[in-house]
């Protein structure tokens, strides 16, 4: 078998590895100085030369190295063709062991001579692999079987090869730090010895057959997760001998035979992929070694795949199964928050904040397979992507000297190693057979069924945990929770928060549901929801705060505060025009964002574009909803007049005074990802949107673009359908978009509006919610970053975050309020106010002396949506409340006349029927006049929910 001494094997391994490495390093040097034609020839010869070196070494050494060669031979998507053509010889058979050795092992293991067990024993093995060889035989009872017999002395060889492989991997990681395969070799060292006990393989085979319903055939062939494969029956087993049912078939790599039979190769690989998706996501028990030698194809229609060799089989926990499913679906949906959550649940820890690079790596793992003939171009693409990712990672690592030469991955779970190996081997099968496989489509149903297991809406009950366990503040909250359960059963809600204040006290603070369609963690009071245009209410408040502090007035000309604004006919535009949506810039940047939606993530560039935009109507002449431009107009005003950054003013004006640290952001910082709710779409409502007659973008005769609707993206149905995936992206969440990118908890937003309801007087701090409002650091440090000189407050730390990564975070000390510590004295805010003006409500609504600053009968006051309601006595209609809603259903508003405020945050975007129901219930129970816009027949407005009487 070529075992030789351990020393000679070790010397051979290192000699070959070093020779191949130095050969390629030499080629890299020459590559820079030769023409393209000669360059290709140079590399092809190098690949052929080194592939021969590798094959010769593997055949000589056998043992574990054969398994490595078999694995590499399947990677036609990333390896040069020379390697594939030579190494695929290892998929067929190796030189067999002597028959005398085979018979001796059978007799020793089964306790009987061969002749007493078999009537016929084919002396020529069907195949010889790295660990064993297989002979066709016939039992005394006439059954045809195959006998798998382990090579003598192979155990010692495998263990020695693992040591050599580990040394090679450590050396490569030292020479080329970007290629650190330590997690892979660690997992091999743990799992490979189990392959040497065929009793384990026998039980694994039985278990996989049961899981896939192979014998019972009770699964529904019409379902997306149906699996149709063959698995041989186990007849008898011992530690070194395994007797299995014989199944006649052709090898997967025998293309000529497959074509002669007329096998659908695309369907064949899809069937294998489904079988593995079932094993991984449904069963949590899967074969970790799906190379071509471990498959046959039955010779009779429908030419089903035969699954063989379950020696290397991995069992994963229910939690890991769910985490892998979440990782897969997060990749499919481009949901960064769910992806990072999956990493945490898997035990994968990163030293750096690299969400985009992580998503890119996972997308590459699940990418569509590539046929072998396209492998060269695919290799070039993958190399470019890898180099781009590594460049980005290195740039971030340079910021932290200690991390500069370290792997950005701090811990890699062993279960994930085998999972990724399986995906790569499956990808190799499709490359080998020259077929394209879209893994996202095939594996999605299996991952979804795993993640949705136990999350059955019609089983929701008060004690089911669907409503987060928190104190009930009032009878109306009890009734609200019953309503939420009913809405949950009807699938109108995925995750939701509702918080309300009456007379300065919290009367509702309820969280329910899950963080996302593919993120089954419970919504908590401190979870962060994307509230879209509800953000405008906060941004408008900042402008009023600046006016209140004397930085400018509502009647000031914008260009006097923002010099770059004085172009293209905007010289007369006032601050009040911006707040009242009458600046004429409702379509500003529309064409640019249509071409490149990500431009809105560039704060400075967006301000520059808005400042130079040309209005479509004279300032003050007509009110048209400024869906996105509103935020940049207000943000530019704030920064120009204050000389500070937008987010600094947000913290100074509202975050610190209201003590809502860590629960209201416009552009989230790194470190809060674990609390993010992921957006999804109510598809039933989307169908209703499609059937409605919404305005579209049109071209005027003068060539200008005109949009009458509330969206800056064109057709509203298309725009809405794109929003979840777009705004789930982490770099979008981190962008400063003051019109549409607020992330907050309902209790933080409600506290803000409770203060607005009283003209700015800050309400007492609530004490019943857990974790306490304001207990999170507002700008946390990335979890794995080391922080020096950590000190505890003398009065103790009251931060009670339920998330491990946020418990570890600290931030530079500015003041006690900023750090969210217990040193904040509640009495300090007992009579404090956000505003000094006594007529601030009139300013918000555009009433009284401010009425001349707003458009007559417009839906907006100065920055806020004005809500109409009829008096309880009489029928006179007046403006009773103000606030702002976001597309999809999140809403916040207050009624100063009744000292009432409410905020609702949702992550399942709909036409707002659930929000409407909630507001109707709360207003009815409190005996408050319901804003007409939230009534069953009320008129909808910009970013308001559309009427859905059917809910």
Secondary structure, 3 states (H helix, E strand, C coil): CCCCCHHHHHHHHHHHHHHHHHHHHHHHHHHCCCCHHHHHHHHHHHHHHHHHHHHHHHHHHCCHHHHHHHHHHCCCCCCCHHHHHHHHHHHCCCCCCCHHHHHHHHHHHHCCCHHHHEEEECCCCCEECCCEEEEEEEECCCCEEEEEEECCCHHHHHHHHHHHHHHHHHHHHHHCCCCCCHHHHHHHHHHHHHHHCHHHHHHHHHHHHHHCCCCCCCCCCCCCCCCCCEECCEEEECCCEEEEECCCEEECCCHHHHHHHCCCHHHHHHHHHHHHHHHHHHHCEEECCCCHHHEEEECCCCCCEEECCCCCEEECCHHHHHHHHHHHHHHHHCCHHHHHHHHHHHCCEECCCCHHHHHHHHHHHCCCCCCHHHHHHHHHHHHHHHHHHHHHHHHHHCCCHHHCCCCCEEECCHHHHHHHHHHHHHHHHHHHCCCCCCHHHHHHHHHHHHHHCCCCHHHCCCCCCCECCCCCCCHHHHHHHHHHHHHHHCCCCCEEEEEEEECCEEEEEEEEEEEECCEEEECCCCCEEECHHHHHHHHHHHHHHHHHCCCCCCCCEHHHHCHHHCCCCCCCCEHHHHHCCCCCCCCCCHHHHHHCHHHHHCHHHHHHHHHCCCCCCCCCCCCCCCCCHHHHHHHHHHHHHHCCCHHHHHHHHHHHHHCCCCCEEECCCCCCHHHECCCEECHHHHHHHHHCCCCCCEECCCCCEECCCCCCCCCHHHHHHHHHHHHHCHHHHCCCCCCCCEEECHHHHHHHHHHHHCCCECCCCCCCCCCCCCCCCCCCCCCCCCCCCCCCCCCCCCCCCCCHHHHCCCCCCCCCCCCCCCCCCHHHHCCCECCCCCCHHHHHHCCHHHHHHCCCCCCECCCCEEEEEECCCCCCEEEEEEEEECCCCCEEEEEHHHCEEEEEEECEECCCHHHHHHHHHHHHHHCCCCCHHHCCCCCCCCCCCCCCCCC
